[in-house]
């Protein structure tokens, strides 16, 4: 049987690939601007506990600094 950490790593990579595919399909159907707004809002909700000073979000695949939704719109 595989160790638990290898199983979790494999599962995490699969979820990340599924997330990327869903985002790309949304871009094709909705357009880039709407998808970026939705993705930013989802990432803010998913990583709400990781705020630093209310402006920085530490995400799983990097850091987005000073998110301003007005720039996206």
LUMTI-686347 format. One record per residue (C-alpha): x, y, z; residue number from 1; residue in one letter. Coordinates in Angstrom, 2 decimals. Example, Ala and Ser with C-alpha at 12.3 -4.5 7.8 and 13.67 -1.06 7.14 Angstrom:
# residues 2
(atom (12.30,-4.50,7.80),1,A)
(atom (13.67,-1.06,7.14),2,S)
END
This chain:
# residues 73
(atom (0.00,0.00,0.00),1,X)
(atom (1.20,3.52,-0.82),2,X)
(atom (2.18,5.90,1.96),3,X)
(atom (-0.44,8.48,2.86),4,X)
(atom (1.66,11.47,1.80),5,X)
(atom (2.08,10.07,-1.74),6,X)
(atom (-1.66,9.49,-2.01),7,X)
(atom (-2.40,13.03,-0.83),8,X)
(atom (0.18,14.50,-3.23),9,X)
(atom (-1.34,12.57,-6.14),10,X)
(atom (-4.87,13.65,-5.14),11,X)
(atom (-3.79,17.29,-4.77),12,X)
(atom (-2.25,17.30,-8.26),13,X)
(atom (-5.43,15.79,-9.74),14,X)
(atom (-7.58,18.45,-8.06),15,X)
(atom (-5.25,21.18,-9.36),16,X)
(atom (-5.53,19.80,-12.92),17,X)
(atom (-9.33,19.66,-12.64),18,X)
(atom (-9.32,23.29,-11.37),19,X)
(atom (-7.16,24.38,-14.35),20,X)
(atom (-9.44,22.61,-16.84),21,X)
(atom (-12.55,24.20,-15.34),22,X)
(atom (-10.98,27.66,-15.46),23,X)
(atom (-9.95,27.20,-19.10),24,X)
(atom (-13.47,26.06,-20.03),25,X)
(atom (-14.93,29.08,-18.24),26,X)
(atom (-12.58,31.37,-20.17),27,X)
(atom (-13.81,29.87,-23.44),28,X)
(atom (-17.47,30.31,-22.52),29,X)
(atom (-17.56,33.53,-20.51),30,X)
(atom (-14.55,35.53,-21.58),31,X)
(atom (-11.41,36.47,-19.73),32,X)
(atom (-12.63,39.40,-17.62),33,X)
(atom (-15.54,37.59,-15.98),34,X)
(atom (-13.44,34.51,-15.27),35,X)
(atom (-10.69,36.57,-13.63),36,X)
(atom (-13.27,38.26,-11.41),37,X)
(atom (-14.81,34.92,-10.45),38,X)
(atom (-11.44,33.26,-9.90),39,X)
(atom (-10.17,36.10,-7.70),40,X)
(atom (-13.34,36.02,-5.61),41,X)
(atom (-13.15,32.23,-5.26),42,X)
(atom (-9.49,32.37,-4.25),43,X)
(atom (-10.26,35.10,-1.73),44,X)
(atom (-13.01,32.93,-0.24),45,X)
(atom (-10.88,29.78,-0.27),46,X)
(atom (-7.86,31.44,1.32),47,X)
(atom (-9.61,33.97,3.54),48,X)
(atom (-7.73,32.82,6.62),49,X)
(atom (-4.36,33.53,5.01),50,X)
(atom (-4.72,37.29,4.68),51,X)
(atom (-1.81,39.42,5.78),52,X)
(atom (-2.85,42.97,6.58),53,X)
(atom (-6.03,42.47,4.59),54,X)
(atom (-4.21,42.96,1.28),55,X)
(atom (-1.90,40.01,0.63),56,X)
(atom (-3.11,36.48,-0.03),57,X)
(atom (-0.74,33.54,0.11),58,X)
(atom (-1.99,31.04,-2.43),59,X)
(atom (-0.96,27.46,-2.98),60,X)
(atom (0.95,28.19,-6.19),61,X)
(atom (2.41,31.62,-5.30),62,X)
(atom (1.53,34.98,-3.88),63,X)
(atom (-0.89,37.55,-5.25),64,X)
(atom (-0.07,40.93,-3.76),65,X)
(atom (-2.57,43.73,-3.20),66,X)
(atom (-5.52,42.36,-5.15),67,X)
(atom (-7.55,45.22,-6.57),68,X)
(atom (-10.70,44.01,-8.31),69,X)
(atom (-11.11,47.42,-9.98),70,X)
(atom (-7.99,46.72,-12.04),71,X)
(atom (-9.48,43.42,-13.19),72,X)
(atom (-12.79,45.00,-14.24),73,X)
END
